[in-house]
Amino acid sequence: MATDTIQRPRARRTTPSPRARRRAGSRNNLAGLMFMTPWLLGFVFIVGGPVLASLYLSFTDYSLLGSPEWIGWDNYVLMFTTDDRFFASLKVTVTYLLVSVPLVQVFALALATILNRGVRGLPIYRTVYYIPSLIGGSVAIAILWRFVFAGDGLLNGILGVVGVDTSTSWIGEPDSALYTLVILNVWQFGAAMIIYLAGLRQVPNELYEAATIDGAGTMRRFWSITLPMLSPVILFNVLMNMVGAFQAFNSAYIISNGTGGPADSTLFYTLYLYQRGFVDFDMGYASALGWFLLVVVGLAALALFRLSRRFVFYAEES
């Protein structure tokens, strides 16, 4: 016996009109803009406005006590022709960068590799090694560093115990003062170490197992597997440490009492910028120094990204 099937009418799908879609899109955009308003206000009045103002001031003679006087490119011409301290500060900063940034990567990666082997109490080690990254840039640590490397400081006291009689003030000698700041920066390797440790956890164990079966030793696996797989992380850490090295200020200011001494051996670029702007009250010239630093950091980052095409390996590219 045949049964009749009841055909229910299908609900019609109504397509929103273009006008309705535009209204919905406008409402979504308005909501997003409202949520972004606090950030936009902060950017315009705290970041964007002062940045544009400093660009204008870099072309003026401005002493903070009077009105800016337009002088064109004179600040930049002075910077590159007659200002010997500008070149000295640039040399100190570049030396600090080229020495400290690679050392930070070596120490951070070496310790991350050790901790990645399943050390008991790993969270405790991570916390202990990360603490210097939190407090290393503080004024208190810089003062402590002066005590450690002074002529009658802790380092010379330890050397005296082991039979090395020295009264050298490591922060008072031009040949060694900068390297005490390098040691301070390397001591803050904890942040980079945590990032390397996270990257090591993402390397597939299958790669190491296959390499072991093929007879690859520990160093071979490190060079052929670990480093290529960590190359994006290495790029990130190097970039962040490079930018931080260009901006180094606190430690040099405290250790040298704001002078950059001895003999300008710790005259970081940012410290010299501070001296010209807030000690000499030459804010126009200080603004020009700041914009030159911005250009240098941008070009260095661009060069690093261009160079990364040769050594950075991404898994999806394989």
N, C-alpha and C positions, 0 to 999 in steps of 0.2 A: 504494500500500500504506500503510495507516494505521499510524502508530506510536503506541504508548502513551506518554504523558507521565508521568513519575514525579513525584508530588506529595510534596515534602519537608515534614515537619511544621514549622510555624512555632514559633520560640522564644517562649515565654510571657514577657511583660513583667510583672515583679512590682512592684507599687506598694508603696513602703515604708509600713509602718504608721505611724499618728500617733505612736506611742511611739518608733519608730526615728527619725522626723524630729525629734522633740524632743531625743533624745539627740545627733543630729548637730548640731542647732542649738546645744545646750549646749556641745559640744566646740569649735565655731567661736567662740562667745562667750568661752569660757575662754581660747582661744589669743589672741584679740584683746586680752582684758584683760591677759594676761601681757605682751604687747608694749607695752601702754600703761602698765604699772606704773611704769617710771622717770619718765615724764612726769607721771603722777598724783601720785607721791610728791613730785616737785619742785614741782608746783602747790600741793599742800596745805601743805607745810612752808616753801616759799620765797615763794610768792605769795599763795595763798588765806588761809593762817593769819595772816600779818602784815597783810593787808588788813582782815580782820575785827577783828583786834586794834586797828588804828588807828581803826576806826569806834567801838569802845568807848572808846578813849582820847580821842577827840574830845569826849566828854561828861564828861571828868574833868579834874582839876587834877593834872598829873603832871610832876615836875621831873627825871625820870631818876635821881634820887638817893633817892627814897622810894617809897612805895606810892601808886597812883592813888587820888584822892579824887573820888567822883561829885559833879558840880556841875550836871548836866543841860545845858540849852541856853546856859549862861552864856558859853561860848567863842564861840558864834555870835552872841549878842547883842553881846558886846564887839567882835566883828569888824565888825559893820555900824553900830555907834553911836559908838564912841569911838576906833577905831584909824585914824588918818589915814594911816599908812604902808601899811596894807592897800589903801586906795583909790589911793594913789600907785603902788604896785607893780602894781596892776591896770591903771591908766592906761598905765604904761610898757609893759607886756606887750601890751596891745591895740594901742597905737601901733606897736610893733615888728612885730606881726603884720600890721596893715593896710598897712604900708609895704613890708616885706620880702617877704611872700608873693607879691603881684602882680609885683614886680620880678623875683623868681626865675623866675616863669612866662614873663615877657616875654623875658628873656635866654636861658633854656633853649630856648624854642620858636623864637626867631629863629635861634640857632646850629644847632639841629637841622634847620631848614628849609634853611639854607645847606649843611650837610653832606649832606643828602639828595639834593643835585643831582649827586652822583657825584664827589666830591672825591677826588683821588688820595691814597693813603695814609690812607684813612678809619680803619682800626684804630688807627693811631698817634694821630690827632686824638682819637678816642674815649677812648683811654687818658690822654692829656695833660689833657683837660678833666675827666675823672672823678677824677683824683688829688686835687684840692682837696676833693671830697666825702668822701674817705677820711681826710684829715688835718686838715680845716678845724676840726673840733671839739676838737682836741687842745690840751693845755696849751702845747706848744711854739709853736703857731701863734698862740695868744692872747698869749703873751709877745712874739712877733714883731710882732703888731699894735700893741702898746704902743710898740715901738720905731719903727714906721712913723709913728704919729700923735702922738708926743710933741712937745713944744715944739722940741727939737733933733733931731727924728727925720728919717726919710728923706723924707717928703712935703714938709716945709718946706725941706729941702735942695734938692729938685728945683725947688720954686717959686722959691728963691733963684737958681738957675741961669738960669731964664727971666726974671728981673727982678722977681719978686714977693717983696718983703722982708716976711716974717712970722715971728713967733716964737710964734704961737698954739699952745697945746697942745690939739689937737683932742679928746683924751680927757679933758682937764681942764676943759673948758667945758661947762656944763649944756646949752647950746643945740646942741652938736654931738656930745657923747659918745655918745648913743644911736645916732646915724646912722653912727658908725664901726662899731658892731656890726651895723647893717643892711648895710653894705658887706661885712662879713665873711660874713654869711649869704648874700648874693647871690653872692659869690665861690664859694660851694659849690653852684653850679647844675648841676654835672656829672651827678649822679644823675637829676635831672629831665630833663636833656637826653637822656640815653640812653633813657629811657622814651619821650620824645616822638619820638625818632628811630625807635624800634621801631614806634610807632604810625603814623608817616608811611609806613613801608614797607608797611603793611597797607591803605593807601588805594588802591583800584583805579585804574589808569592810564586805564581807559575813561572814567571820569567827567571827568578833565581833558581827554581828547581830544574828548569830546562838547562840553564847554564851550568849548574852543578853536574848534571848528567853528562854534559859535553866536556867536562873536565876543567871548567873555569875555576880559578882560585878566588880567594876573597878580594884581592885588589882588582882582578880582572872584572869581577862582577860589579865592583864599585864603579869603575871607570866606564864600563860598557852598558850598565843597566841603571844604577842609582843616579849618577850624574845626569844622563840624558833625560830620565824621567822627572828629575827634580829641576830641570833647567828653567821652566816657567817660574818656579818658586825662587830660584836663585836670582832671576831677573827682577822679581818684585822686591826681594830683600836688598839687592844692590841699589835699585832705584831709590827706595825709601831711605837707606843709609846715606846715599850720595846727597840727597836733598837735605837730610839732617846735618851732614857735615858742612854744607855750604851755609847753613843757618846757625852753626855753633856760636854760642855767645856767653852763656852763664859762667861756665867753668873758666874761660879765659879772663873774663871780667873780674871774678873773685880772686883768682890766683895771682893775677898781675895788678890787683888794686885799680883796675880800669885803665891802666897805662899801655898794656900790650907788651910790656917788658919781660925780661931784660933785652935791651937793644932791639925792640920790636919783634922778638922771636916768637911771641904769642899774640901778635897783632892780627887777630882774625878779621876777615873782611867786615863782618857785622859789627865788630867792636870798633873798627875805624869809622864805620858809618855812624855809629852812636856818638863817637867823639866829635865828629864834624857837625852833627845835628844838635846835640844836647849839651856839649861842652863848649864848642866854638860858636854855637848858635848860627851856623851857616846851613840852614835847613834847605835852601835851594840846592846847594852842592850835595847834601846828604840825600836828597830826593833823586838826583842824578846817579849817585852811587847805588841807590836802591833799584833803579830801573836797569842799570847795567847788570846788577846781580840777577835780576829777573830774566834778562836776555841770556845770560851765561847758563843759568840753570835750565832754561828751556832748550837751548842748543845742546847742552850735555845730555838731557833726557832724550832728545831727538836722535842724537848720535848713538845712544845706548839702544834705543829701539831699532835703529837701522842695523847696528851690529848684531842684535839678537836674532836677526833672520838667519844668521850663519850657525848659531849654536843652540838656540832654543827649540826644543822638540815638543810637539803637542801630540798626544796619543791619537787623536782623531785624524792626524795626518798620515799615520802609518797605513 
